Each structure stands twice: as C-alpha cells, then as structure tokens.
Amino acid sequence: MSVDKDKLDGLKIDRAGVGESRSRPIAIASAVVVVLLAAMGAALFVKRPGSAVVSVAPAEQVAGDGAITLLNASGYVTARRQATVSSKYTGKVVEVLVEEGLEVQEGQLLARLDDSMTRAALRLAESQAESASKALQETRVRIHEAQLEHDRIERLAKEEVASRSDLDRARAQLDSLEARLIVQEQELDVAGRQLVLRKQELDDTLIRAPFAGIVVSKNAQPGEMISPISAGGGFTRTGICTIVDMESLEIEVDVNEAYITRVVAKQKVEAVLDAYPDWKIAAHVITIIPTADRQKATVKVRIGFDERDARVLPDMGAKVAFIAAEEAGAAKPEVIISIPKTALRRDREQDIVFVVQNGKIERRAVKVGGADGTRAQIVRGLTAGESVVVAGPAELAEGDAVRIEKETGE
C-alpha cells in the first residue's frame, strides 16, 4: 500500500515553534523575580539596621553629693494655724477694715458690727446698776435711823417708860431693814455683772485678729449679715476673713504604708515646690501621724521647713525626698540620678540602660539604689542630663544608629 508523502509531512510536529512558545513564560517569570528582588533590596536599603525610632527622657539629679534618697513623695503646703474669723453672735456688718494680702497683728481690729441695740442694752444695764446702788444707800440710811430708834426705846424700856412691845417693834424694824440691805447688795452685784456682760457684748461687735498672720481671703462686705453658725438657704456669712499664720507653714505628704519604715522623726528632707522646681528647700520630718488611710493605704507625714521664706505659700504643691542619715566614717555616696523605670533593662544579672550619644546607642551598666512610683534611682553609671531610651525596639544593641522621635519628662 502506498502512503501519500504529503499527508505524512502534515502530521510532523514543529519542534522550533514549541520551543519558542515554552521559553516566553520562563522569561516573563524571570523578569518578575528580578523586579521583586529589586523591590526587596530597596526596602532593605530604606529600612536598614540602625535607623530605629526611639523615645528618650533626661536623667535628673535628685540629691546632691553626700545624700542618698530613701523615698520620694508628694503633697501640699499647709498651715497648722489658720482661722476663718467670725463673730460670737449674729449681726450686720457695718465696716470691714482688711483686704487680701494684708498683714495683721494679734488683737488688730478687722471689722465692726452694728452695735445700736447692744449700746441701748448697755445704757439700760447702767441705769439698773445705778438704781440698785441708790436703793442700797437709802436702805443704809434707814437702817441707821432704825438703829437710833431701837437704842432710844431700849433705854426707855429700862426706865420702864416704854413698853416691851415697843422695844420688840423697833427690833423687828431694824432686822427687816438689815435683811433688805443684804438683798439689795445682791441685786447691786447682779446689776454689776449685767453691766459687765453688756460691755462684753459691745466689745464683741468689734472683730479682732486672734493671732498675727496674713489675710488670704475676705469673706464679707458691709451690709451683710454674719453669724457664727451656718444659716442654710440664706445669705448669712459665717466669717469676715481667713487669716494664716505664715510661721506655721509645713508640708503634709502621704507615704505608702509599705515604705513608711523608711521615715523617722527629725529625718532630713529635701523639698521642691512645683512653683519653683529649681529651688531645693532644706526641711525635716516633724512627726508621722499614727494612723493610716485604709482607702489609699497611706500614712500622713508632717514636714517642717528649716528656714522660713516668703515664697512659700499655703496649698502649694510640693515634692519631697527623704534623705538617709549619714553614718560616722562612712564614705560619701555618689550623686543620685532619677530616671523613668521604663528606661531600665535587664541583661542577665545586670541592670542596664541605653544612652543616646551622637545619634547612636551606648549600652550602659548601672547600679539601682531604689525605686518609688514610676521613677528609679541610679547611684552609679549615669550623669545628670544624659538621654536614656524609654521606648524603642526590643532588639536595640550597642552602636545602633537611632532617630529620636520624642523626648519626655517622665
């Protein structure tokens, strides 16, 4: 059987065409891989190691040379001697003689109340005392007269000229007047006491300073009513002004009961007012109030200033550092540095911090002296003013280049 050569040629596979069709997808895939590798290289180039973003905080000195801070606390300046001066009874204010900021002395006149009724009562008491005194004088005259009459009748009775009944009548008249004299003497004493009371009431219309101090608030104006007790729902004032004895200013702080054993009476304290953060004030512990607040788990500590200063005002916020007592012959400790607790890291058995120096990380081993709240005290390894990392990547290492995103004051 013969085979048609043309038909057989039509059944052949074109090898050249198949090779060309297979090589085209491989080339496209290779191009994609090249592009992806280039993109990854660019990304790695942009996010190369050492360009981490970190937040830092300054290391702050909290105690000078030779002082170790055992504990930090915060509180407020308070006055042990402070009074809102009021009257002894309800009355209308007619004059106020003080203003805020005025320095007053003990006994100085602060205000006057309406004394018209009190003066009228005083005049009545004076009249009653005068009347009682004159009645007493009259009775004494009548007693003298009765005594003479009694003596005369007694002589006549001895001569049997006057009867016994006349003598008894004269004796009874004399005794009656003497009894009336005793009553009138008591009435005169009562009238005198009443007069003293009215004078005291008149003096009470003059409101005076109970002690020397500074007027910090003026609470009443002329024409207003004032009362020693609160009159609910009315417009009655309960005080003329508030006086503070600036010599009695001190600081009250709440110390966590877990750390109260670090505080003792007469312990040295370094105080800093929120209003003057660069002014360190020498102070001392006055006493520890022997009771705890069960809600806050704190114990109140009173702190006194070693020296008085006009810049210290009531209700100012204050931070205090309780200083450890120096032992005889002991070496002076290093300067105490305070940093946020978040800056501390642990490398095996060593406490470390990362310090940013010229845009690079420097690993620094430190010695921690104590901690309170959100702050840690460093006694060795840091100097004041250095910037420590408080937030950043966990894989930071010595020599890494960093960029500071934020500097906090934590």
C-alpha positions in Angstrom: 0.0 0.0 0.0 1.3 3.3 -1.0 1.4 6.2 1.5 0.8 9.8 0.5 4.0 11.6 1.3 2.3 15.0 1.6 -0.1 13.7 4.3 2.8 12.3 6.3 4.5 15.6 6.2 1.4 17.3 7.6 1.5 15.0 10.6 5.0 16.2 11.7 5.4 18.3 15.0 7.1 21.7 14.5 9.8 21.5 17.3 11.0 25.0 16.7 7.6 26.5 17.4 7.1 24.5 20.6 10.5 25.7 22.0 9.7 29.3 21.3 6.2 29.1 23.0 7.8 27.5 26.1 10.6 29.9 26.6 8.3 33.0 26.6 6.6 32.3 30.1 10.0 31.5 31.6 11.4 34.8 30.5 8.4 36.6 32.0 8.7 34.8 35.3 12.4 35.7 35.5 11.6 39.3 34.9 9.1 39.3 37.8 11.6 37.7 40.1 14.2 40.3 39.2 11.7 43.1 39.9 10.7 41.6 43.3 14.3 41.2 44.3 15.0 44.8 43.4 12.0 46.0 45.5 13.2 43.9 48.5 16.6 45.4 48.1 15.2 48.9 48.1 13.1 48.2 51.1 16.1 46.7 53.0 18.1 49.8 51.9 15.4 52.1 53.3 14.9 50.1 56.5 18.5 49.3 57.1 19.5 48.3 60.6 20.4 51.1 62.9 17.7 53.6 61.9 15.3 52.7 64.8 13.0 55.4 66.2 13.2 55.8 70.0 11.7 58.0 72.7 14.1 59.3 75.4 14.0 61.1 78.7 16.6 63.1 80.6 18.4 61.7 83.6 17.8 64.0 86.5 19.8 64.6 89.6 17.6 64.3 92.7 20.2 64.6 95.5 23.5 66.3 95.9 26.8 64.9 96.9 26.7 63.0 100.2 23.0 62.3 100.2 21.0 59.2 99.5 17.3 59.5 98.8 15.4 56.7 100.5 12.0 57.7 99.4 10.1 60.3 97.3 6.6 61.6 98.0 4.4 64.5 97.0 2.0 66.7 99.0 0.9 70.2 99.7 2.0 73.1 101.9 -0.5 73.5 104.8 -0.8 75.9 107.7 -1.1 74.5 111.2 -2.5 77.8 112.4 -5.3 79.1 110.1 -8.7 80.6 111.1 -11.7 82.0 109.4 -12.6 84.8 111.8 -16.2 85.2 112.7 -18.4 86.9 115.3 -19.8 85.5 118.5 -23.3 86.3 117.6 -25.4 87.1 114.5 -25.2 90.7 113.4 -24.9 93.1 110.5 -21.5 94.1 109.2 -21.1 97.9 109.1 -17.3 98.1 108.4 -14.5 95.8 107.1 -11.0 97.1 107.7 -8.9 94.4 105.9 -8.1 93.3 102.4 -6.4 90.2 101.0 -2.7 90.1 101.5 -2.8 92.5 104.5 -0.5 91.5 107.4 -2.3 91.8 110.7 -1.2 91.6 114.3 -2.8 89.8 117.2 -5.7 91.8 118.5 -5.9 94.1 115.5 -9.4 95.4 114.6 -10.7 93.6 111.5 -14.4 94.6 111.3 -17.3 96.3 113.1 -20.8 95.0 113.6 -24.0 97.1 114.1 -23.9 97.9 117.9 -27.1 100.1 118.2 -29.1 97.5 120.2 -26.1 96.5 122.2 -25.4 100.1 123.2 -29.1 100.5 124.2 -28.9 97.4 126.3 -25.7 98.7 127.9 -27.3 102.0 128.8 -30.2 100.1 130.4 -27.8 98.0 132.4 -26.0 101.1 133.6 -29.3 102.6 134.7 -30.3 99.4 136.6 -26.9 99.3 138.3 -27.2 103.0 139.3 -30.7 102.5 140.6 -29.7 99.5 142.7 -26.8 101.5 144.2 -29.1 104.4 145.2 -31.6 102.0 146.7 -28.8 100.4 148.7 -27.8 103.8 150.0 -31.3 104.6 151.1 -31.6 101.4 153.0 -28.4 102.1 154.8 -29.8 105.5 155.9 -33.0 103.9 157.1 -31.0 101.2 159.0 -29.1 104.0 160.8 -32.4 105.7 161.7 -33.9 102.4 162.9 -30.9 101.7 165.0 -31.2 105.0 166.7 -34.9 104.4 167.3 -34.2 101.0 168.7 -31.5 102.3 171.1 -33.8 105.1 172.4 -36.7 102.7 173.1 -34.3 100.3 174.7 -33.2 103.0 177.2 -36.8 104.0 177.9 -37.8 100.3 178.4 -35.0 100.0 181.0 -36.6 103.1 182.8 -40.0 101.4 182.4 -41.2 104.4 180.4 -41.6 102.4 177.1 -43.3 99.1 177.0 -41.7 95.8 176.0 -43.8 95.7 172.8 -42.4 99.0 171.6 -38.9 97.6 172.0 -39.8 94.4 170.1 -41.3 96.5 167.3 -38.2 98.6 167.0 -36.0 95.5 167.0 -38.1 93.9 164.2 -38.0 97.1 162.1 -34.2 97.1 162.4 -33.9 93.4 161.4 -36.2 93.9 158.4 -34.0 96.8 157.1 -30.8 94.8 157.6 -32.3 91.9 155.6 -33.4 94.2 152.9 -29.8 95.6 152.8 -28.5 92.1 152.1 -31.0 91.6 149.3 -30.1 94.9 147.7 -26.4 94.3 148.0 -27.0 91.1 146.0 -29.2 93.0 143.5 -26.4 95.5 143.1 -23.9 92.7 142.4 -26.3 91.2 139.8 -26.7 94.6 138.2 -22.9 95.0 138.1 -22.5 91.6 136.4 -25.2 92.5 133.9 -23.3 95.7 133.2 -20.1 93.7 132.6 -22.0 91.4 130.2 -23.4 94.3 128.2 -19.9 95.8 127.9 -18.6 92.5 126.7 -21.4 92.3 124.1 -20.5 95.7 122.9 -16.8 94.8 122.6 -17.8 91.6 120.7 -19.2 93.9 117.9 -15.5 94.7 117.3 -14.0 91.6 115.5 -10.3 91.3 116.1 -7.5 89.1 114.8 -6.9 86.1 117.1 -3.2 85.9 116.1 -0.7 87.5 113.8 -0.8 86.5 110.2 -1.7 87.3 106.6 -5.3 87.8 105.3 -5.7 85.3 102.5 -9.4 85.8 101.8 -12.1 88.5 102.5 -15.5 86.8 103.0 -17.9 89.6 104.0 -18.8 93.1 102.9 -20.5 96.0 104.8 -24.3 95.5 104.9 -24.1 91.7 105.0 -25.3 89.6 107.9 -22.7 87.4 109.7 -23.3 84.5 112.1 -21.0 82.0 113.9 -23.3 79.2 112.6 -24.3 78.5 109.1 -27.8 79.7 108.2 -28.9 77.3 105.5 -30.6 78.7 102.5 -29.9 82.4 103.4 -27.3 84.9 102.6 -25.7 85.0 106.1 -21.9 84.9 106.1 -20.0 82.7 108.6 -16.8 84.6 108.6 -15.2 88.0 108.0 -11.9 86.9 106.6 -9.4 84.0 106.7 -6.0 84.5 108.4 -3.0 82.3 108.0 0.0 82.3 110.3 2.9 82.0 107.8 5.2 80.9 110.6 3.2 77.7 110.9 3.5 76.6 107.3 4.6 73.0 106.8 4.3 70.2 104.2 1.9 67.3 104.5 2.6 64.2 102.3 1.0 60.8 102.0 3.6 58.0 102.2 2.6 54.5 101.0 2.4 52.3 104.1 4.8 49.8 102.5 7.6 52.4 102.7 6.7 54.1 106.0 9.6 52.3 107.7 12.0 54.4 105.8 10.7 57.6 107.5 11.7 58.6 111.1 11.2 61.7 113.2 13.7 64.5 112.6 14.9 62.9 109.4 16.4 65.3 106.8 14.2 66.1 103.9 14.8 68.0 100.6 11.6 69.7 99.3 10.9 71.2 95.9 7.9 73.4 95.3 6.1 72.9 92.0 6.2 76.7 91.6 10.0 76.8 91.9 11.3 73.5 90.5 15.0 74.6 90.7 14.8 75.7 94.4 15.7 73.0 96.8 14.5 73.6 100.4 16.0 72.1 103.5 13.4 70.5 105.7 12.9 67.8 108.3 10.3 65.3 109.4 8.2 66.7 112.3 6.2 63.6 113.0 4.4 60.7 111.5 0.7 60.8 112.1 -0.1 57.4 113.9 -2.9 56.3 111.7 -3.3 55.0 108.2 -5.9 55.8 105.4 -7.4 52.4 104.6 -8.8 53.7 101.3 -5.4 54.9 100.0 -3.1 52.7 102.1 -1.1 55.7 103.1 0.3 57.3 106.2 0.4 61.1 106.6 3.8 62.7 107.4 4.3 66.3 108.6 7.4 68.0 107.3 8.7 71.3 108.7 10.9 73.9 106.9 14.4 74.6 108.4 14.1 78.2 107.4 11.1 80.4 106.6 10.8 82.1 103.2 8.1 84.5 101.8 7.9 82.5 98.6 6.3 79.5 100.4 2.5 79.9 100.3 -0.4 77.8 101.6 -1.7 75.0 99.3 1.3 75.0 97.0 2.2 71.6 95.6 5.5 70.1 96.8 7.7 67.1 96.2 9.9 65.8 98.9 12.9 63.4 99.1 13.6 61.7 102.4 17.4 61.6 102.9 19.2 58.8 104.6 21.2 59.6 107.7 25.0 59.7 107.2 26.9 57.1 109.3 30.1 58.1 111.0 33.2 57.2 109.0 31.1 56.0 106.0 32.2 57.0 102.5 30.1 59.7 100.9 27.8 58.2 98.2 27.7 59.2 94.7 25.2 61.7 93.2 21.7 60.2 92.9 20.2 60.2 89.4 16.5 59.7 88.7 15.2 58.1 85.5 11.8 56.6 84.5 11.5 52.9 85.3 10.7 52.2 81.7 14.3 53.0 80.8 15.7 50.1 82.9 16.5 46.9 81.1 17.9 43.6 82.3 20.8 41.8 80.7 21.4 38.5 82.6 22.2 39.7 86.2 23.0 43.3 85.3 20.7 46.3 85.1 21.4 48.4 82.0 20.1 51.4 80.2 20.6 52.6 76.6 22.0 56.1 76.4 21.8 58.1 73.1 25.1 59.6 72.3 25.6 61.5 69.0 22.7 59.6 67.4 23.9 56.2 68.4 23.1 53.7 71.2 25.5 53.3 74.0 24.9 50.3 76.4 25.5 51.4 80.0 25.6 49.2 83.1 24.0 50.9 86.1 23.5 50.3 89.8 19.9 50.9 91.0 19.6 52.4 94.5 15.9 52.3 94.9 12.6 53.0 93.2 9.3 54.7 94.0 6.3 55.2 91.8 7.3 55.5 88.2 11.0 56.6 88.9 14.1 54.6 89.6 17.2 56.0 91.4 20.6 55.3 89.9 23.6 55.6 92.2 26.2 54.7 89.6 26.6 54.6 85.8 24.8 57.8 84.7 25.3 61.5 84.9 22.6 64.2 85.0 21.4 65.4 81.7 22.1 62.3 79.6 19.3 61.0 77.4 18.1 57.4 78.2 15.8 55.4 75.9 12.4 54.8 77.5 10.7 53.3 74.4 12.0 51.7 71.3 12.6 48.3 69.5 13.4 45.4 71.8 16.4 44.4 69.6 18.4 47.6 70.2 22.1 47.0 70.6 25.4 48.8 71.2 26.3 51.1 68.4 22.9 51.2 66.6 22.0 54.5 65.0 18.7 55.8 66.2 16.4 58.7 65.5 14.7 60.4 68.5 11.0 60.6 67.9 10.0 62.2 71.3 11.8 63.4 74.4 9.6 63.1 77.5 9.9 64.4 81.0 8.7 61.2 82.7 
